[in-house]
Amino acid sequence: MIPKLNELDYQLDWVTYSFDKHRIRFDNIRDYSMILSQYKAEDLEIIKKYLSILFVEHNSEKFKICENDFWEHFKNREQQLKEIYQYLISLHK
């Protein structure tokens, strides 16, 4: 679970890093800085909310009930990040 979660967090960090680098090179770029910051804050809240069930409450049965919601959040986030990254790549055409 933790490696998968680290990978998803890395994706957000990579898109944020890519956006910052593209902002330097391209003048008329869409500004994603606020939304990427919002994504980071939301992801941290989701991690805190769900993983506290496992690591604070020590309740794996309760986590199993909501585990799909946890991963669904990151699946949706992955699609949002992909769209931003595709936009950044399109700037090179």
LINSULGI-V235955 format. One record per run of one state. SS is the DSSP state (a for helix, b for strand, c for the rest). FROM is the first residue (numbers start at 0). TO is the last residue. If there is no record, write none. Layout:
# LINSULGI-V235955
<<SS	FROM	TO> <SS	FROM	TO>>
This chain:
# LINSULGI-V235955
<<c	0	0> <a	1	24> <c	25	31> <a	32	54> <c	55	58> <a	59	89> <c	90	92>>
